[in-house]
Amino acid sequence: MRVSTHILIQYRWLLLWSFLILLFGCSTTRRIKINQSTEIYKTLGLKMERKDNEALFREAAWWLHVPHVDGGTTHDGTDCSYLVYFLYKTVYHKIIERNSASILHKNCIRIGRLRLKEGDLVFFNTMGRSISNPDINHVGIYLKDNKFLHTSTSKGVIVSDLDEKYYRKVWVCGGRVK
């Protein structure tokens, strides 16, 4: 009888330790994930919210500070349209055009600034052409809170604010991918 009582006590301890490891192991994993997410948002200059598409923000943070290279398609250098193309392919599993103007004309429905949602695209004319017939030569992806990810020729991949004077001046429209 003593042997079975001893085995029962050992079994209970084993169950208790297994439960504690499972409980705290999951908690630690969750804490690590939250800390990583917090770092991603801090890097992008944004506040984390439950409704955010974390995959988009993770990918955006991964591209930050990659140098601008016309026609570039790697982490050694990228241009604005490839950045948007890659994010759409990776995050949304959609293939879009590889040129800013073509993305707008073939893949998007035009929308105004006030209707922008996470993942929408923002289009600009940075060449100073006529406002009445603007050429699209720059694209970025809207994150939230007026912030968008794009490539700057001087700073590489960065997050900018649509309310910055320069971007207000060169703004053409937003686009929602069909």
C-alpha positions as a Python dict, from the first residue, in 0.01 Angstrom:
ca = {
    (1, 'M'): (0, 0, 0),
    (2, 'R'): (286, 237, 80),
    (3, 'V'): (433, 201, -266),
    (4, 'S'): (109, 301, -435),
    (5, 'T'): (66, 603, -203),
    (6, 'H'): (422, 708, -281),
    (7, 'I'): (359, 670, -656),
    (8, 'L'): (35, 867, -623),
    (9, 'I'): (217, 1153, -449),
    (10, 'Q'): (488, 1155, -718),
    (11, 'Y'): (221, 1153, -988),
    (12, 'R'): (46, 1453, -826),
    (13, 'W'): (376, 1646, -810),
    (14, 'L'): (444, 1561, -1173),
    (15, 'L'): (99, 1688, -1273),
    (16, 'L'): (143, 2004, -1068),
    (17, 'W'): (485, 2083, -1221),
    (18, 'S'): (359, 2005, -1572),
    (19, 'F'): (67, 2240, -1519),
    (20, 'L'): (291, 2517, -1384),
    (21, 'I'): (538, 2482, -1672),
    (22, 'L'): (254, 2491, -1922),
    (23, 'L'): (95, 2791, -1754),
    (24, 'F'): (409, 2999, -1716),
    (25, 'G'): (563, 2881, -2041),
    (26, 'C'): (265, 3016, -2237),
    (27, 'S'): (270, 3335, -2034),
    (28, 'T'): (636, 3389, -2112),
    (29, 'T'): (580, 3325, -2481),
    (30, 'R'): (290, 3571, -2481),
    (31, 'R'): (502, 3831, -2297),
    (32, 'I'): (786, 3791, -2548),
    (33, 'K'): (542, 3834, -2838),
    (34, 'I'): (392, 4146, -2678),
    (35, 'N'): (741, 4290, -2616),
    (36, 'Q'): (839, 4222, -2979),
    (37, 'S'): (517, 4386, -3100),
    (38, 'T'): (576, 4685, -2874),
    (39, 'E'): (925, 4725, -3023),
    (40, 'I'): (786, 4708, -3377),
    (41, 'Y'): (535, 4984, -3305),
    (42, 'K'): (797, 5194, -3125),
    (43, 'T'): (1028, 5159, -3427),
    (44, 'L'): (749, 5279, -3658),
    (45, 'G'): (648, 5563, -3422),
    (46, 'L'): (296, 5425, -3376),
    (47, 'K'): (76, 5310, -3089),
    (48, 'M'): (-27, 4946, -3078),
    (49, 'E'): (-399, 4868, -3096),
    (50, 'R'): (-579, 4537, -3091),
    (51, 'K'): (-740, 4592, -3435),
    (52, 'D'): (-409, 4651, -3617),
    (53, 'N'): (-283, 4417, -3885),
    (54, 'E'): (32, 4310, -3705),
    (55, 'A'): (171, 4138, -4016),
    (56, 'L'): (171, 4471, -4201),
    (57, 'F'): (348, 4653, -3920),
    (58, 'R'): (604, 4374, -3876),
    (59, 'E'): (688, 4381, -4248),
    (60, 'A'): (698, 4762, -4248),
    (61, 'A'): (946, 4764, -3959),
    (62, 'W'): (1158, 4501, -4135),
    (63, 'W'): (1199, 4733, -4438),
    (64, 'L'): (1276, 5050, -4240),
    (65, 'H'): (1603, 5221, -4338),
    (66, 'V'): (1659, 5005, -4648),
    (67, 'P'): (1828, 5243, -4896),
    (68, 'H'): (1642, 5381, -5196),
    (69, 'V'): (1760, 5240, -5530),
    (70, 'D'): (1569, 5306, -5853),
    (71, 'G'): (1443, 4968, -5971),
    (72, 'G'): (1571, 4804, -5651),
    (73, 'T'): (1405, 4484, -5532),
    (74, 'T'): (1604, 4372, -5227),
    (75, 'H'): (1706, 4477, -4877),
    (76, 'D'): (2020, 4618, -5034),
    (77, 'G'): (1800, 4878, -5203),
    (78, 'T'): (1439, 4924, -5311),
    (79, 'D'): (1215, 5176, -5478),
    (80, 'C'): (867, 5283, -5370),
    (81, 'S'): (668, 5063, -5606),
    (82, 'Y'): (860, 4746, -5521),
    (83, 'L'): (816, 4815, -5149),
    (84, 'V'): (439, 4840, -5196),
    (85, 'Y'): (437, 4541, -5434),
    (86, 'F'): (629, 4326, -5183),
    (87, 'L'): (410, 4426, -4887),
    (88, 'Y'): (91, 4350, -5080),
    (89, 'K'): (225, 4016, -5196),
    (90, 'T'): (350, 3918, -4849),
    (91, 'V'): (80, 4059, -4620),
    (92, 'Y'): (-233, 4050, -4838),
    (93, 'H'): (-136, 3774, -5084),
    (94, 'K'): (-222, 3998, -5379),
    (95, 'I'): (-10, 4065, -5685),
    (96, 'I'): (-23, 4426, -5799),
    (97, 'E'): (157, 4622, -6069),
    (98, 'R'): (520, 4724, -6025),
    (99, 'N'): (490, 5091, -6124),
    (100, 'S'): (329, 5369, -5917),
    (101, 'A'): (99, 5501, -6192),
    (102, 'S'): (4, 5149, -6306),
    (103, 'I'): (-79, 5045, -5950),
    (104, 'L'): (-325, 5333, -5925),
    (105, 'H'): (-481, 5288, -6268),
    (106, 'K'): (-498, 4907, -6279),
    (107, 'N'): (-524, 4792, -5917),
    (108, 'C'): (-698, 5065, -5719),
    (109, 'I'): (-1017, 5256, -5667),
    (110, 'R'): (-940, 5622, -5592),
    (111, 'I'): (-1030, 5742, -5244),
    (112, 'G'): (-986, 6066, -5053),
    (113, 'R'): (-754, 6124, -4759),
    (114, 'L'): (-1032, 6111, -4503),
    (115, 'R'): (-1132, 5760, -4614),
    (116, 'L'): (-784, 5605, -4582),
    (117, 'K'): (-759, 5281, -4387),
    (118, 'E'): (-466, 5062, -4292),
    (119, 'G'): (-322, 4904, -4606),
    (120, 'D'): (-458, 5163, -4850),
    (121, 'L'): (-210, 5321, -5086),
    (122, 'V'): (-114, 5688, -5109),
    (123, 'F'): (-7, 5843, -5439),
    (124, 'F'): (201, 6152, -5504),
    (125, 'N'): (335, 6369, -5786),
    (126, 'T'): (682, 6478, -5674),
    (127, 'M'): (784, 6612, -6017),
    (128, 'G'): (600, 6944, -5988),
    (129, 'R'): (373, 6894, -6286),
    (130, 'S'): (30, 7046, -6333),
    (131, 'I'): (-216, 6976, -6053),
    (132, 'S'): (-500, 6952, -6307),
    (133, 'N'): (-333, 6651, -6476),
    (134, 'P'): (-87, 6512, -6219),
    (135, 'D'): (157, 6239, -6304),
    (136, 'I'): (187, 5970, -6040),
    (137, 'N'): (550, 5897, -5965),
    (138, 'H'): (551, 5798, -5598),
    (139, 'V'): (351, 5554, -5386),
    (140, 'G'): (344, 5455, -5022),
    (141, 'I'): (130, 5234, -4800),
    (142, 'Y'): (-93, 5388, -4537),
    (143, 'L'): (-35, 5253, -4185),
    (144, 'K'): (-260, 5456, -3955),
    (145, 'D'): (-285, 5787, -3769),
    (146, 'N'): (-191, 5978, -4086),
    (147, 'K'): (137, 5783, -4117),
    (148, 'F'): (255, 5600, -4428),
    (149, 'L'): (555, 5388, -4523),
    (150, 'H'): (748, 5476, -4839),
    (151, 'T'): (1097, 5522, -4977),
    (152, 'S'): (1272, 5855, -4964),
    (153, 'T'): (1552, 5907, -5214),
    (154, 'S'): (1772, 6054, -4939),
    (155, 'K'): (1669, 5850, -4631),
    (156, 'G'): (1557, 5515, -4772),
    (157, 'V'): (1245, 5346, -4634),
    (158, 'I'): (1083, 5570, -4375),
    (159, 'V'): (751, 5649, -4210),
    (160, 'S'): (618, 5997, -4288),
    (161, 'D'): (309, 6196, -4196),
    (162, 'L'): (57, 6302, -4460),
    (163, 'D'): (25, 6639, -4283),
    (164, 'E'): (388, 6729, -4348),
    (165, 'K'): (392, 7036, -4571),
    (166, 'Y'): (578, 6859, -4854),
    (167, 'Y'): (336, 6565, -4870),
    (168, 'R'): (31, 6792, -4857),
    (169, 'K'): (176, 6979, -5156),
    (170, 'V'): (253, 6670, -5369),
    (171, 'W'): (-52, 6460, -5267),
    (172, 'V'): (-263, 6326, -5555),
    (173, 'C'): (-500, 6068, -5405),
    (174, 'G'): (-543, 5756, -5201),
    (175, 'G'): (-616, 5417, -5350),
    (176, 'R'): (-790, 5110, -5220),
    (177, 'V'): (-666, 4792, -5386),
    (178, 'K'): (-952, 4606, -5557),
}
